[in-house]
Amino acid sequence: MTRILSCVVAAFIALSPGMAAAQKSFSLGHISAPDQTGAIPLYPASIAPEGPSLERWGMLSGPMGPDTRIVRNVTVPTITPVLPAAGKATGAAVIVAPGGAFLSLSMDSEGFEVAHRLADRGIAAFVLKYRTNPVPNEEPAFMAMVGRVMGEAARPGGSHAISDPAATADGLQALRLVRQRASEWHIDPARVGMIGFSAGAQATLQTVLSGAPTDMPAFIGYIYGPMEKVDVPPAAPPMFVALALDDGLFGRQGFGIVEAWHATNRPVEFHAYERGDHGFGTGRPGTTSTQVLPEFMAWLASRDLLTTPTRP
């Protein structure tokens, strides 16, 4: 890793008192791209997005949790399988969509760490590296841009400005690809779902709101995404929602999306944690948000989605 670039992100003040106090401790350093030989391109070469890969990897350090790799300027979307050990597979599969305001992807804390925990429970996981909006290559300029965008998102209605149709298209393509190769990965195509964090939650939601019923995930995990009300399709899949009530972005928006799912008579489970702030990933140490994945998997089990198929 190259030298760490200390970046003061002044606009993080808008997020929450806790993040404001810690803003001076955030830093981002450029790192070489990791080995991605296991990554599978989402699109055949004939219809792949044009141009070479421009992605840039970095290591983000800060007071909110362990260091995590992030990637930005993603132009070639992929999925990376993280499969259960032999004999442990339940037949269920989950596509994992990291967050990052559609400007970057948090590949460890909201990607591979999640995928490995799912695989340990017998769930085939696929980390989705979806396309992101273009951002500066220089770390200080990028961090300043993130601060501006996140500060705007913290204002009432501001989260609507954070979007990327390419991420939705990539999510839908990932669902198709996993289902097409279900037999190869010992997956039941009727039990392919999706879990997303922050912007990844928004991309996950959009696969439901804009996808045809046959393309939708079988279930979704919606982790600290915007909470405003949406128009829920009649065939919307069951949804698991988790949010920390001290979330500096979405903790004071009410629970409109949960109420909308419930009003449409679609199954929904909601977990509201007292503390955890935004971006707690697999859980902020010292808070009950550490239960998010165990509770997500317990919910899947309660819906008979983790029943191991009977072998002939």
C-alpha positions as CSV (number, residue, x, y, z in Angstrom):
1,M,0.0,0.0,0.0
2,T,1.2,3.5,-0.8
3,R,1.4,6.1,1.9
4,I,-1.8,6.9,3.7
5,L,-3.4,10.1,2.6
6,S,-5.1,11.9,5.6
7,C,-8.3,13.5,4.3
8,V,-10.4,15.8,6.4
9,V,-14.0,15.3,5.1
10,A,-15.7,18.4,6.4
11,A,-19.1,17.5,5.0
12,F,-19.3,14.5,7.2
13,I,-20.4,16.9,9.9
14,A,-23.9,16.6,8.4
15,L,-24.0,12.9,9.1
16,S,-24.2,12.6,12.9
17,P,-22.6,13.9,16.0
18,G,-20.5,10.7,16.3
19,M,-19.2,10.9,12.8
20,A,-18.6,14.6,13.1
21,A,-16.4,14.1,16.1
22,A,-14.5,11.4,14.3
23,Q,-14.1,13.0,10.9
24,K,-10.5,14.0,11.2
25,S,-9.5,10.4,11.7
26,F,-10.7,9.2,8.3
27,S,-8.0,8.3,5.8
28,L,-7.8,6.6,2.5
29,G,-4.7,5.1,0.9
30,H,-4.3,3.8,-2.6
31,I,-3.6,0.0,-2.9
32,S,-2.9,-2.3,-5.8
33,A,-5.9,-4.1,-7.2
34,P,-6.3,-7.5,-5.5
35,D,-6.3,-10.8,-7.3
36,Q,-9.7,-11.2,-8.9
37,T,-9.3,-14.5,-10.7
38,G,-12.4,-15.8,-9.1
39,A,-14.6,-12.9,-10.3
40,I,-17.1,-13.7,-13.1
41,P,-18.0,-10.9,-15.6
42,L,-21.7,-10.2,-15.6
43,Y,-22.0,-9.7,-19.3
44,P,-20.7,-11.6,-22.3
45,A,-17.9,-9.9,-24.1
46,S,-20.2,-9.0,-27.0
47,I,-22.5,-6.9,-24.8
48,A,-20.1,-5.8,-22.0
49,P,-19.8,-2.1,-21.2
50,E,-17.3,-0.5,-23.5
51,G,-13.8,0.6,-22.6
52,P,-11.1,-0.8,-20.3
53,S,-11.4,-1.2,-16.6
54,L,-10.7,2.1,-14.8
55,E,-11.2,1.0,-11.3
56,R,-9.1,2.2,-8.5
57,W,-8.7,0.4,-5.1
58,G,-8.0,1.9,-1.7
59,M,-7.9,1.1,2.0
60,L,-10.2,3.2,4.1
61,S,-9.3,3.6,7.7
62,G,-11.3,5.4,10.4
63,P,-12.9,5.3,13.8
64,M,-16.1,3.5,12.8
65,G,-14.6,0.1,12.5
66,P,-11.8,-2.1,11.0
67,D,-10.0,-1.0,7.8
68,T,-11.9,-2.0,4.6
69,R,-11.0,-2.1,1.0
70,I,-13.0,0.1,-1.3
71,V,-13.1,0.2,-5.1
72,R,-14.2,3.1,-7.2
73,N,-14.7,3.9,-10.9
74,V,-16.0,0.4,-11.5
75,T,-16.7,-0.1,-15.2
76,V,-16.6,-3.9,-15.6
77,P,-19.2,-5.4,-13.2
78,T,-18.6,-8.9,-11.8
79,I,-19.8,-11.4,-9.2
80,T,-17.4,-13.4,-7.0
81,P,-18.8,-16.6,-5.6
82,V,-18.2,-17.5,-2.0
83,L,-19.6,-21.0,-1.7
84,P,-20.4,-23.3,1.3
85,A,-18.2,-26.2,2.2
86,A,-19.0,-29.5,0.6
87,G,-22.0,-31.1,2.1
88,K,-23.1,-27.9,3.9
89,A,-25.1,-26.2,1.1
90,T,-28.8,-25.5,1.8
91,G,-29.6,-24.6,-1.8
92,A,-30.2,-21.0,-1.0
93,A,-28.2,-18.2,-2.6
94,V,-27.7,-14.5,-1.8
95,I,-26.2,-11.8,-4.0
96,V,-24.4,-9.3,-1.7
97,A,-24.4,-5.7,-2.8
98,P,-22.0,-3.4,-1.0
99,G,-22.7,0.3,-0.4
100,G,-20.7,3.5,-1.1
101,A,-23.2,6.1,-2.3
102,F,-22.8,4.7,-5.9
103,L,-19.3,6.4,-5.8
104,S,-17.4,3.4,-4.4
105,L,-18.0,-0.1,-3.0
106,S,-17.1,-1.2,0.5
107,M,-15.8,-4.6,-0.6
108,D,-14.9,-6.1,2.8
109,S,-17.2,-4.8,5.5
110,E,-20.3,-4.9,3.3
111,G,-19.1,-7.5,0.8
112,F,-16.8,-10.4,1.5
113,E,-17.2,-10.4,5.3
114,V,-21.0,-10.8,4.7
115,A,-20.5,-13.4,2.1
116,H,-18.2,-15.6,4.2
117,R,-20.7,-15.5,7.1
118,L,-23.5,-16.5,4.8
119,A,-21.4,-19.4,3.3
120,D,-20.6,-20.6,6.8
121,R,-24.4,-21.1,7.3
122,G,-24.7,-23.0,4.0
123,I,-25.8,-20.2,1.8
124,A,-24.1,-19.6,-1.5
125,A,-23.0,-16.0,-1.6
126,F,-22.0,-13.8,-4.5
127,V,-20.3,-10.5,-4.0
128,L,-21.6,-8.1,-6.6
129,K,-19.1,-5.5,-7.9
130,Y,-21.5,-3.3,-9.7
131,R,-20.7,-0.2,-11.8
132,T,-20.3,3.1,-10.0
133,N,-20.5,6.7,-10.9
134,P,-17.2,8.3,-12.1
135,V,-15.2,10.0,-9.4
136,P,-11.7,11.5,-9.1
137,N,-8.7,9.2,-9.0
138,E,-6.9,11.4,-6.4
139,E,-7.8,10.3,-2.9
140,P,-8.3,13.8,-1.3
141,A,-10.6,14.9,-4.2
142,F,-12.5,11.7,-3.9
143,M,-13.0,12.0,-0.2
144,A,-14.1,15.6,-0.5
145,M,-16.7,14.5,-3.1
146,V,-18.0,11.8,-0.8
147,G,-18.3,14.3,1.9
148,R,-20.4,16.6,-0.3
149,V,-22.7,13.8,-1.5
150,M,-23.2,12.3,1.9
151,G,-23.9,15.7,3.5
152,E,-26.6,16.3,0.8
153,A,-28.1,12.9,1.4
154,A,-28.5,13.6,5.1
155,R,-30.9,16.5,4.3
156,P,-34.7,15.7,4.0
157,G,-35.3,14.0,0.7
158,G,-31.6,14.1,-0.2
159,S,-31.3,10.4,-0.6
160,H,-33.3,10.6,-3.8
161,A,-30.4,12.3,-5.5
162,I,-28.1,9.3,-4.9
163,S,-28.8,6.7,-7.6
164,D,-27.3,4.9,-10.6
165,P,-29.4,2.9,-13.1
166,A,-26.4,0.9,-14.1
167,A,-26.3,-0.6,-10.5
168,T,-29.9,-1.8,-10.9
169,A,-29.1,-3.3,-14.3
170,D,-26.1,-5.1,-12.9
171,G,-28.2,-6.4,-9.9
172,L,-30.8,-7.8,-12.3
173,Q,-28.1,-9.4,-14.5
174,A,-26.4,-10.9,-11.4
175,L,-29.7,-12.6,-10.5
176,R,-30.1,-14.0,-14.0
177,L,-26.5,-15.2,-14.1
178,V,-26.8,-17.0,-10.8
179,R,-30.1,-18.7,-11.8
180,Q,-28.7,-19.7,-15.2
181,R,-25.7,-21.5,-13.5
182,A,-27.7,-22.7,-10.5
183,S,-27.0,-26.4,-11.1
184,E,-23.3,-25.8,-11.3
185,W,-23.4,-24.2,-7.8
186,H,-26.0,-26.5,-6.3
187,I,-28.5,-23.7,-5.9
188,D,-32.3,-23.8,-6.1
189,P,-33.1,-21.0,-8.6
190,A,-36.3,-20.4,-6.7
191,R,-34.3,-19.4,-3.6
192,V,-31.9,-16.8,-5.0
193,G,-32.2,-13.6,-3.0
194,M,-30.2,-10.4,-2.5
195,I,-29.0,-8.3,0.4
196,G,-27.7,-4.8,0.1
197,F,-26.2,-2.2,2.3
198,S,-26.9,1.6,2.0
199,A,-26.5,2.3,-1.8
200,G,-26.4,-1.5,-2.2
201,A,-29.8,-1.6,-0.4
202,Q,-31.1,0.9,-2.9
203,A,-29.8,-1.1,-5.9
204,T,-31.4,-4.2,-4.3
205,L,-34.7,-2.4,-3.9
206,Q,-34.7,-1.2,-7.5
207,T,-34.4,-4.8,-8.7
208,V,-37.8,-5.2,-7.2
209,L,-39.3,-1.9,-8.2
210,S,-38.1,-2.0,-11.8
211,G,-37.7,-5.7,-12.5
212,A,-40.2,-8.1,-14.1
213,P,-41.7,-10.6,-11.6
214,T,-39.7,-13.4,-13.1
215,D,-36.5,-11.3,-12.6
216,M,-37.0,-10.3,-9.0
217,P,-35.0,-11.8,-6.2
218,A,-36.9,-14.4,-4.1
219,F,-36.3,-12.3,-1.0
220,I,-34.3,-9.2,-0.1
221,G,-32.3,-7.9,2.8
222,Y,-32.5,-4.1,3.0
223,I,-29.8,-2.9,5.4
224,Y,-29.7,0.8,6.3
225,G,-31.2,2.0,3.1
226,P,-33.5,5.1,2.8
227,M,-36.7,4.7,4.7
228,E,-39.1,6.8,2.7
229,K,-42.3,5.2,1.4
230,V,-42.2,3.5,-2.0
231,D,-44.9,2.0,-4.3
232,V,-44.7,-1.7,-3.7
233,P,-45.4,-4.1,-6.6
234,P,-48.1,-6.7,-5.8
235,A,-45.6,-9.5,-6.3
236,A,-42.8,-8.0,-4.2
237,P,-40.7,-10.6,-2.4
238,P,-40.4,-10.9,1.4
239,M,-38.2,-8.1,2.8
240,F,-35.9,-8.0,5.9
241,V,-35.1,-4.5,7.0
242,A,-32.5,-3.4,9.5
243,L,-31.5,0.1,10.6
244,A,-29.8,1.8,13.6
245,L,-32.0,4.5,15.0
246,D,-28.9,6.8,15.4
247,D,-28.2,6.5,11.7
248,G,-27.1,10.0,10.6
249,L,-28.5,9.5,7.1
250,F,-31.8,7.7,7.5
251,G,-32.5,7.3,11.2
252,R,-35.1,10.1,11.3
253,Q,-37.0,9.4,8.1
254,G,-39.7,7.3,9.7
255,F,-40.4,3.8,8.5
256,G,-42.3,4.4,5.3
257,I,-40.8,1.6,3.3
258,V,-41.7,-0.9,6.0
259,E,-45.3,0.4,6.3
260,A,-45.6,0.4,2.5
261,W,-44.6,-3.3,2.3
262,H,-47.0,-4.1,5.2
263,A,-49.9,-2.1,3.6
264,T,-49.5,-4.1,0.4
265,N,-49.8,-7.3,2.3
266,R,-46.2,-8.4,1.5
267,P,-44.1,-10.1,4.1
268,V,-41.7,-7.7,6.0
269,E,-39.5,-8.0,9.1
270,F,-38.0,-4.9,10.6
271,H,-35.1,-4.7,13.1
272,A,-34.4,-1.2,14.6
273,Y,-31.2,-1.1,16.7
274,E,-30.7,1.6,19.3
275,R,-27.1,2.3,18.2
276,G,-24.9,1.4,15.2
277,D,-25.0,4.6,13.1
278,H,-24.7,4.3,9.3
279,G,-22.5,1.7,7.7
280,F,-22.3,-0.8,10.5
281,G,-21.8,-3.7,8.1
282,T,-21.9,-7.0,10.0
283,G,-22.3,-5.0,13.2
284,R,-20.8,-2.2,15.3
285,P,-18.9,-3.7,18.2
286,G,-20.6,-3.0,21.5
287,T,-24.1,-2.6,20.0
288,T,-26.9,-5.0,19.2
289,S,-26.4,-4.3,15.4
290,T,-23.9,-7.2,15.6
291,Q,-27.0,-9.4,15.4
292,V,-28.0,-8.3,12.0
293,L,-26.7,-11.3,10.0
294,P,-27.8,-13.9,12.6
295,E,-31.2,-12.3,12.6
296,F,-31.3,-12.2,8.8
297,M,-30.4,-15.9,8.6
298,A,-32.9,-16.8,11.3
299,W,-35.6,-15.0,9.2
300,L,-34.6,-17.0,6.2
301,A,-34.8,-20.2,8.2
302,S,-38.2,-19.2,9.5
303,R,-39.4,-18.9,5.9
304,D,-38.1,-22.4,5.1
305,L,-35.5,-20.8,2.7
306,L,-32.6,-22.7,4.3
307,T,-34.0,-26.2,4.3
308,T,-31.3,-28.5,3.0
309,P,-32.7,-30.3,-0.1
310,T,-33.3,-34.0,0.3
311,R,-30.7,-36.1,-1.6
312,P,-32.0,-38.9,-3.7
